[in-house]
Amino acid sequence: MIHSELHTQPVALDREQHRSLRFKREGEDTVRFAALNSMFVVAGEFGEACKEYPLVWIEAGQDAKGVRQVAPIAVFGLAQGINLCIHAGAWRTAYMPVVLRMYPFALARAGDAQYAVCHDASCARLSLTEGEPLFEVDGKPSAFTFEVQRQLEQLEMEVERTRQMGLELLRLDLLRDMRFEATLPDGAKVGVDGFLTIDEKRFAELPDAEVLQMHKSGLLGLVHAHRLSLSNMRRLAHWHAQRSTEQVQ
């Protein structure tokens, strides 16, 4: 999947145009990630991501048939353009969402049932002289590129599974608007809204049969992970206050 705030110059890999292109495994993309205050996460990540980030849902428009869509995200910051999970030039949480770990690569739809492996041409870790070759001398994709494609295809399947779980949450009417407010040490208040969270009252009123089905589909685990993750909002508020103090100094 292409994320417009992350993949700013997505280009499909081409065996002729990019035959000499290489990718430097060493290094980090913290400069690129520093302005991201959230990132999409897939269902399979909730178990690890809930330990580090608040996990919430956002409105994601409509599909081709006009059906409402929602998407889960990990929240990195309490203000637009600020990633509090990056400090002193380094990522300070133990788990990084898979979309970021796959950067600068992503899949883009190239037809009804076809996808193309793309790269962000603005990524500083791409080189003509250093790193893993993306193509062999004869123009065939390298083993590295084949592995990237395999992982991206798995991710795309997980994206679809996550989308279906979002539709189920909407069917059950389990999402409601969320607003988080915190008072900083200096008395200033910070508030964040625009997120969707589980409606606890509605969740408690679900028939047993629906809860059992949620358990079987894995959706119940996502709901529990989401609820646990919300405590990480307090850590973000602490980091927000810390950042404000550092900027004053």
N, C-alpha and C positions, 0 to 999 in steps of 0.2 A: 504494500500500500504506500502511496505517495502522501507525505504530510507536507503541506504547503509552507509551514513555518520552519520545517527542518530541511527538506529537500528543495532548496531555492532554485537550483538549476538542474532538474532531472533530465538525463539524457540516456536513451536506450544504448546498451553496449552493442557495438558493431565491430565485427571481426576485422574489417579493413581499416576503419577510422581509428579504432582503439587498440590495434594490434600490439603497440609498444607500451600500453598503459600498465602501470603497476600500482599495487596498494601496499602501503607501509603499515604492517601490523602493529609495530611499536608506536606509542604516542597516544594522545587523548584528544577528544574533540570538545573539550570543556569550553573553549571560546565560543564554539557554535551553539552549545547547549545552554550557555549562561543566560540567554534571553528567553528560555522556555519556562513558563510557570506551570506547565502541566504536559502530560503526554499520554496518548492512548495506550491502554494495556488490554491484553487478551485474558480470557477466562482462566487459562492455565497458569497465569502468573499470580493470581490473587493470593495464593498461599504464602508466597515469599514477599510479594510487594506490600501486603497488608502490614508487615512488620516495620516497614520503613516510611510509607506514605499514606496520607488519607486517600481512599479510593471512593470515588463518587461517579455519578453519571452526568452527562450533559446532553442537551438536545442535539441531534445530528441530522436535522432536516427530514426529507422524505425520500423514499426509494422511487424507482421509475413508475410505480403504480400509485404513488401518492400516499403510501403507508408511512406513518410516523416512525422515526428511528431514534434510538438513543445509543450512546457509546460510553463505556467506562474509561475513566482517566485516573492517573496518579497525579496528585497535586504537589508541585514543587515550590510554589511561592504564593504569597498573599497579595501580590500586586502584579499588574501586567508587566511583562518584560523582565521579571526578576526570578531567578532560580536560586532559592535559598539552600538547595542541596549541593551547591558548588561553593566552596569556601577556600580562599587563598589559592585559587587556581586548580583545585582538586575536587573530585566527586567525594562527598563524605558520607554517603549511605552505602551499605553493603550490597544492595541489590540494585541493578539498573534495568529498566524496562527493555524488553527484547527489541522494540523498534529502534531504540538508541544503540543497542549493541550491534545491530545489523547495519547501522549507518556506515558508509554513505550509499549502501545498496538497498534497493526496494523493487517490488514488482509493480508493473503498470499494465493495465488491460490493453491488449493489442488487437482484440477481436472479441466475438461473443464468448469464446471458450479458450482464448489464448492470452498469455501474459508475456511480457518482455522484461528481462532483467535490466534495471536502470541503475545509474550512479549519479550522485550529485557532483556535477562538474566543478563546483566551487570548493569541494572538500580539499583541505590542505594535505591530507594523507595520500592523495593520488599523485603519482610521479611517473616520469618517463625513464628514470634511472635507478630508482630504489624500490625495494619491496617485492611482493609476490606478483609474478606476471599474471595478467588476466587472460592472456591468450598464448598458445604455443607458437613457435615460429611458422608453422604451416597454417595458422589462423584458427585452429580449433580451440575451443574454450579450455583453459587449464584445469587441472584437478581442483585448484582453489575455487575457480569460478563455478565449476559443477557443484561443489559443496555449498557455496553461497546460494546457488539456485535451489538446491534441495531444501535448505533451511528456510528460504523465502517462501517456497511452495507450502511447507508445513505451516509457516506462520499464516499464510493466506487461508488455509483451511481452518485454523484456529480463529481467525478474524470472522469467518462466516459462522462458526459455532457460537462465538461471542455475540454476534448480531442476533442470532436466533434466541439466545437467552435474554437479550434486551427486549425483544418482541414479547417474550413470555412475561417479563416483568410488567410491560405495558398492558398486556391482556388481563393480568391479575390486578391491575391498578395499584401497584405497590410503590410507585415512585411519587415523591412530592418535592416541592421546592425547598431548598436548604439555605440557611444563612448562618454563617459562623461569625461570632464577634468575640474579641479579646481585648482586655485592657493591658497596655504595656506598662513597664515599670515607671515611666514618667507620667503616667496618667492618660496618655493618648490612647485612643481606641482605634482598632483596625477591624474592618468588617469585609467579608467576602460572600458574594452570593452568585447566582447563576448556575448553581449545581443542583443535582437531584439526589435525594437520599431515600432510603427505605422508610415508608410510612409505618411506624411501629404499631399503631392502632389497627390499621388495615391488615398488617401481617399477622397480628395476634388473632384476628377474626377469621382467618382462612379456614376453610373446612379441612378436616384431617386428610381427606383424599388428595387435596391440592398440595398439602405439605409433603405427603408421601411421594407424590409425583415430582416435586421439586428436589427431594432427596435423591430419587433415582436418576434424575437428569443432571445432577451436579449443581443445580441452581441454588439449592439451600446452602451449600458450602460457600458459594459466592456471597450470599446475603450475610452469613456469619462473618466471613472475612472482611466484608465492607464495614459491618458494625464495629468490629475490633479496630479497624484501621482509623476510625475517626478520632481516636485518642492522639494520633500523630499530629492533629491540628495544633495541639498545645506546643509541640516541639517546633513547628513552623513559626508559631507566634514568638517563641523564645528566640529563634534564629533571626526573625524579623527585627526584634528589639535589639539584638546583638549587632546586626548590620547597621541599624540606624545610629547606634552609639559609635561604631567605628567610623562612620561617615562624618559625624560631628567632630571627632577627634582629628 
